[in-house]
Amino acid sequence: MMTLIKRFRYSYLHLVCTLILFSNSFFSYENGLYITLLFFLLINFTCFSNEYFVIRYYDQNKQKDRNKGYALFIVLQVFITLIIFFGFKFAFSL
């Protein structure tokens, strides 16, 4: 269990950050709780699956630099989160 937490530490950190930053973003909408849960489910599914692919790639290619790959993963995940957030804001504000 501890190795699973240690391997996916960036996804868990992203989970905590998204909960803090976006927890009140959709509660003013109709069915705000369901929209918020769907948003968190989608964001964290993409985050954990992307980190799984990064871990798998660097387990197969041990000679590559992990730090560069994780930096790209974090930047990409922030952009994906913002795109999904603005997509949800636009889709559910109509």
N, C-alpha and C positions, 0 to 999 in steps of 0.2 A: 504494500500500500504506500509506503513512504517513497519507494522508487518511482511510483506512478506520479505522486505529487511533485517529486523532484524533477522528473522528466518534463512535465507539463507546467513548470513554474511560471512561464510567461503567460500562458493561457489563464491560469488562476489569477495572476496579477491583473490581467486585462478584464477578467470577470469582476473583480472587486472594483476596479476603476470605472467600468461601465455602470455598475450598480450605483456607485456614488454619483456619477455625473448625470446619468440619464434616468434616474428612478422616478422623478416627478415630471418628466417631459410629456407624457401622454395621459395623465390622470384627468385633465380637463375635458378630454374628448368623451364622446358617448362610447361606452364599453372600454373605458380607459385601462382598466386592469387587464383585460384580455389583449389589447393592443400592446401594452407594456410587456406582458409575458411572451407574446409572440416575437416582439422585437429582441428581447434578451435571449430567447431560444435561438433565433436566427443568427444573432451576433456571436453567441458563444459556440454554436455548432460550427460556424465558419472558422472561428479562432482555433478551436481544438482540432478540427480536421486539417487546417493548414499547418499547425505545429506538428501534428502527427506525420505529415508528409515531409516536413523539414527534418524531423528526427530520423525518419526512415532514410532519407537521402544521405544524411551525414553518417549514419551507421554503415551504409554501403560504400561511401567514399570517405574513408578515414583521413586521406591526405589533404582534403579541402579544409579551408579555414571556417570553423563553426561560427566565430564571432561575426564575420561579415554576413553570413547567412541569417543569423538571428536578428541582426540589425535590419536587414531587408524585410524579414518577416514582421518585425514590429512596425516598421513604416507602412508596409502594405496593409497590415491589419488595422491600423489607425485610419487609413484612407477608406478601406472597406466599411468600417464602422460609420464613418461620416457619410458615405454614400448611402448606406442603408438607412441611417437616421434621417437624412434629408428626403429620401424616397418615402419613408413612412410619414414624415410631416406633410409632404405634398399629397400623398395618396389619401390620407385620412382627414385632411383639412377640407376636402371637397364636399 
